[in-house]
């Protein structure tokens, strides 16, 4: 597992293609950000992923702000079919 400078965000080889995930889960940072981008509230994300806390969701958003170039293609791919 590769630690990041974030408390809850890690990368692990073989998990979600090595992309950033919330520690102890297979929930990708891009999953959380995509939900927010498509209109979900923080509380709705926590309801959808009971293993997340509000703090973890906010940290996903902070990670996104610092790593936009890395995450934008993943988010675009994940939300592409929503426009159809």
Secondary structure as GFF3:
##gff-version 3
##sequence-region A 1 84
A	DSSP	beta_strand	2	3	.	.	.	ID=ss1
A	DSSP	beta_strand	9	11	.	.	.	ID=ss2
A	DSSP	three_ten_helix	16	18	.	.	.	ID=ss3
A	DSSP	beta_strand	21	22	.	.	.	ID=ss4
A	DSSP	alpha_helix	29	37	.	.	.	ID=ss5
A	DSSP	alpha_helix	42	48	.	.	.	ID=ss6
A	DSSP	alpha_helix	54	66	.	.	.	ID=ss7
A	DSSP	alpha_helix	68	79	.	.	.	ID=ss8
A	DSSP	three_ten_helix	80	82	.	.	.	ID=ss9
###
